[in-house]
Amino acid sequence: MEHFFVFLIKMKLQISSHRSLINLCATIRDHGERRLNAHNP
């Protein structure tokens, strides 16, 4: 039973870190597009 909880916690951590990575990529892309739009009005 303890192993199952450890597994759940690890999965939750992996998913949350994966989500934050996706958010980070989206944020970087958003900033890049804004910079391009600023150069090309």
N, C-alpha and C positions, 0 to 999 in steps of 0.2 A: 504494500500500500504506500509506503514512504517513497519507493522508487517512482510510483506513478505521479506523486505530487512534484517530485524533483523534475520529472519529465515535463509536466505541465508548465512549471515555472520557466524551464529552459526554453520551451516552445514560445511562451509568452514574451520572453526577453528577445528571442530571435525575431519574432513578428514585429515587435515594437521598434527594434533597431532597423529592421528592413523598411518599416514605414517611414522612420525618420530619414533614412537614406533617400527614399523616393521623394519626400518633401524637400530635402536639401537639393536634389537634382532639379526639381520643379522650380525652386526658388532661384537657383543659379540661372536656369534657362529664362525665367521671367526677367531677371535683371539684365541678361544679355539682350533680350528682345527690346527692352525699354531703352537700352543704350543705343541699339541700332536705330530705333524709332527716333531717338533724339538727334542722331546724325542725319537721318533722312526725314525731314518734316513733311 
